[in-house]
């Protein structure tokens, strides 16, 4: 065997397979499907090819099942409704419109752009939040290590010397004893609280109450509103551009916000008013949860019959606003965390050094 043959046999032609179905996997699927359909490949064959190309084992199994069901005579839209845990409701709705209108290529292209945009936004949010989270973790680890290992050493020394200790030192020593005695329970309690909160947020009441509190909070509230406006305008533009009727569009938007009960209910209320003959802009305005710019632009879109174009222009504005609020929030958090961490560590050092200076001053 030649030297290079060994390496050629192990050439990384394909990436490592994984079990989960990530947003990247879905975006790649729609991108490949759009390319194949645009090239004239029959739909069933195109899905089969994408199934063979995907790196997600879970998605491959789902696509193979979809191929069998579509080959048996089912429409892609009807088959995808069985996989709502993988594909978003408004994606499925758009694919149905693409099948009926014969514009599957255009629908898939628009859908792929929206998924890619959503992926980019999520990455920016995660990136912006990473540094403050790292700072908080480092602060907790450093303070815990000092209370668990450094302070007890000096506390034993002070006890042996029978030194008179200032109040700050007594407080820190008490905190150290508490951490040493109940640290494992505190850690377990924090984990349990986090798990309980996560479970609570999976409930309708939890999402509604926490969402209401968040909307009323400074910084967090405006960020949540800008995020909701971006999701609403971008999805409204996509659905209307694809030819989905306005009432079906509002129904689909309700599913887009299914994890945000407050905005979901507002959209459903607006939908019912539209069904009763009221303009969409007025219906949204009466909910009190949509900005004046959104309602004003929707009114302009209704009057000019250009809602898709108007919303497509408005969505990037709210995307930038949302990202700006996130950046502003994280930039505000960073100095606050650093100042608090510095103050705590300075307090610990003072608690240790003040008695040492006092003892040194009493030495003759």
N, C-alpha and C positions, 0 to 999 in steps of 0.2 A: 504493500500500500504506500502510495506516495505521501510525502509529508503533508501536503495540503488536503489530501482526501479525507483525513481524519476530521479536520476542521469543517470541511464542506458537509460531512455527514451530520454535524452538529450545528449547522448554520441556523440562526434564529430567524427563520422565514416568518414564523407566526409568534405572537406574544403568548405569555403563559395564560392558560385558561383559568377562570375563576367561577365560583358558584353564584355570586350575587348578580342582580340585574341593576346596574348603575345607570345614572342619567347619561353618562358617556356612551354606554352600550345602546341605549334607546336612540340617542342622537345619531350614532353611527348607522344604526339600522335604517332610520328614516332617510339619512343622506344616501346610503347605498341603494335603497329602494327607489328613491327619486331619480337617481342616475340611471338605474336599470330600466325603469318605466319610460323615462325620457328617450332612451335608446331603442325603444320598441319591444323590449322583452315582455312576454306575457306575464300577468300579475303573479300567477301561481309559481312560475319558474323563477321570477324575480325574488319572491319571498324565500324559496328554497335555496337560492344562491346566497342570500343574506344570512340564512340560518347556518349554512356551512362556513361562512366567513366570520360570524360573531365569536368573540372570545369568552362570552358569558355562557356557561353550561346551562344555567337556568333559562336564559332567553332562547337558547337553541332548542330546548325541549318545547317551549311554548310555541315557537315559530314552526316547528315540525308538526305540532298539533293543529296549528292554524292552516298549514298547507293541506293537511288531510281533510279538514272540514270545508275549506274553500273548494278543493278538488271534488268534494262530494256534492257541490252545488250551492253551498252557502255563500252569502255575500261577505266580503271582508269586514264591513261595518257590523253586521250581525254577529260574526264570529268573535270580533274583538270585544264585544260587550261581555263575554265570558271571562275577560282578563282585565277587569277594571282595577285590580290591585297593581297592575303593571303599567297599563296605558291610561292616561288621563281621560276623563269623560269628554272634554272639549276636543281632544285629539280624535277620539272615535267619531264624534259628531262631524268633524271636518272631513274625515275619510269617507263617511257616508255621503256627504255633499259631493265630494270628488267623484265617487262612483256614479251618482245620479246624473251629475252635470257633464261627465266625461272629461273633467279637468283634473284628473288625479295627479298628473305631473306638476301642475301649478300649486295644487293644494299641498302636496308633499314638500315642495320647495319652500313654501311659506311656513309650513309647520316646522321644518328643519331649522329655518332661521330663528323662529321663536324659541325652540328648545335650546339652540346654541346661545341665544341671548340670555335665556334663563340660567344656563350653565355658567356663563361669564359673570353674571350678577352674583350668583351664589359664591363663586370663587373669590370675588372681590370682597364680599361680606366676610367670608371666613378669614381671608388674609388680613382684613382690617381689625378683626377681633382677636387675632392670634397673639399679638404682642401684649395687650392688656392681660389676657388670660395667663400667659407665661409669667408676667410680672407678679400676678396674684399668687400663682403656684410657688414661685421662688420666695416670695415674702412669707408665705405660710410655712414653707419648709425651713427657712432660716430661723424664724422666730421659734418654731417648735423644737429645732435642734438646740438652740441656745437654752431654752427652758428645760429641756430634757437632759442635756449633757454638761453645758457650761455652768449654768447657775447652781446646780446641786454641788458641784465641786467647791465653789466659793462659799456656798451656804454651810457646808461641813467645816470649812476652815474658820468661818466666823463663829460657829458654835463652839469649836474647840478653844478659840481665843476669848470666848465669853464677851464679845464686843457689843457695845450699845449700837443698835442699828437704826438708821433713819426710817421713816414711814415708807418711802419708795422702795427700799430694800426689803422690808417686811412684806410689802404687797407683792413684789416680784417673786420672793421666796415662796409665798403662799400660792401664787399662780403656778410656780414650778412643781410644788408638791401636788397640786391638784392635777396637773398634766401627767405627772408620773403615776398617780394613783388611778386616774379615770381616763387617761388618754385613749385607751383602746375603746372605751365606751363612747367617748366623744366622737372618735372616728367612725364607729359603727352607727352612731346616731345621725351624723352628717350624711353618711351613705343612705341610711334608711329614709331620711328626710328628702334627699334628692330623688330616690326611687318613688316615694309617695307623691312628691310633686309631679313627677313625670306621669305617673298613673292618673293623677288628678287632671292633668292637662289633656288626657285622652278622653275625658268625659265632656259632655256638652256643657254642663254647668261650669266646669273648671275653665274651659276655653272662653266661655262667655264672661265670667267674672274677672279672670286675669286680663282678658282683652279690654274690658271696660276700664279697669284700673290703669292699664298701659296707655290707653288713648288719652287719659286725663293727666298723665305725668309729663313734666317738662322734658324736652329733648326726645324722650322715648315716644311720646304721643305723636308729635309731628313726623317722626321717622316712620311710624306705623301707618299714618295717613298717606304719606308720599308713596310708600310701598303698595298700599291698597289701590291708590290712583293709578300707579304704573301697571299693576296687574289688570285692573279694570279696562283701562284705555287700550293696552296692547292686545288683550283678548277680544275686546269689542271690535277693534279694527280688523283683526284676523277673521273673526266669524262673519262680520258683515261683508268683508271683501270676498269671502268664499260663497256668499249668497244665502246664508242662513237667515230665515225670517226673524224679525225682531223679537217676537215672543219666544221662539225657540232659542234665540241668542241669549235672552235674559235667563231662561231656564238653565242653559249651559253655564252661564256665568255664575249662577247659584251653586253649581257643582264645583266650579273653580275655587269658590270661597267656602267650600264645605267645612274646612277646618277653622274658619273665621266666622263663627255664628252671627256676630253683630253685623258684619257686612253682608253675609249671606241673607239674613232676614231683611236687610234694607233693600237688597236687589230683588228679592221675591216680592216685597211690598211695592216697589217701583214697577215690577212686571205686572202685577195685578192692576195697578192704576193705568198702565199703558193698555192693558186688555179692555179696560173700561172706557177707553177713548181719550185719555189724557196724553199730552206730549211727554216724550221720554225725559227731556230736560227738566220739566216741572216735576215729574214724578221722582227724579233723583234729588232735586233740590229740597223737596218736602221731607226727605229722610233726615236731613241735617248732617249727613256723614260724608257728603261729597263736596269738594272744594268749589268755590265760585268759578274758577277757571274751567273745571271739567264740565259743570252744568252749562256755563256760557258757551263753551266750544261745542257741546252736544247740541245746543239750541241752534248754533250756526250751521252745524252739519245737517240738522233736520230741515232747516229752512232752505238749504242749498241742495239737499238730497246727496250730500257728500260725507256722510258720517265716517265711512272707512278711511277716506283720505285725511279728514280732519283729526281723527283719533290716531292715525299713523304718525302724524306730525306732532301730536301732543305727548305720545308715549315716551319718546326719548327725553323730553323735558323732565318728566317725572322720574325717569330712570336716573338722570343726573342729579336731581334733587335728593332722591333717596340715598344715593351713594355719597352725596355731600353731607347729609345728616349723619350717616354712619361714620364717615371720616371725622367729622366734627366731634361726635360723641366719643370716639376712641381717643382722639387727641386730647380731649378734656379729661378722660379717665387716666391717661398715662401719668401726668404730673401729680394728680391726686394720689394715685397708688404709690408713687415714689416718695412723696412727702409723708404719707402715713407710715410707710415701711421705714423711712429714715427716722421718724419720730419714735416709733416703737423700739427700734434698735438703739437709738440714743438713750431712751429711757432705761433699757436693760443695762447699757454700759454704765450709766450714772449710778444705777442701783448697786453695781459691783464696785465701782471705783471710789464712790464717796466714803464708804466705811474703810477702805484701804488707805485713803488719804488721811482720814481721821486717826486711824491706828498709827500711821507713820508720823503724824504730828505729835502723838503722845509719847513717842519714843524719845528718851533723853540720853 
